Amino acid sequence: MPVSDEFIDYVIDQFAAWADVSVRKMFGGAGLYYDGVMFGLIADDIAYLKVDDSNRQDFERAGSCPFNPYPEKGNKIIMSYYEIPVDILEDRDQLVAWAERSLEIARKKH
């Protein structure tokens, strides 16, 4: 699950107008944090946001897949993070709307 510094910088830059998002590297990937709450992650230069039943359908309709930490093992572990669709990641306004929902979800579970 390596993640490049360049991709981390890109993701942080996409969030720059919204909030002071911080990154903590872990297990070869990185967590995305707002005010100490992890609402997203980056692995293999793919960004993910936290989901639950209230927003999972938006990600699925956009063709997103859940984060699978061990795809090489053939495991289909479903985690509560889904890939951010490229068109959302590139549109800062939409990205903020999706991230705010994920942050709300993460705060409930925090």
Secondary structure as UniProt FT lines:
FT   HELIX           5..15
FT   TURN            16..18
FT   STRAND          22..26
FT   TURN            27..28
FT   STRAND          29..34
FT   TURN            35..36
FT   STRAND          37..43
FT   TURN            44..45
FT   STRAND          46..50
FT   TURN            53..55
FT   HELIX           56..61
FT   TURN            62..63
FT   HELIX           71..73
FT   STRAND          81..83
FT   HELIX           86..90
FT   HELIX           92..109
//
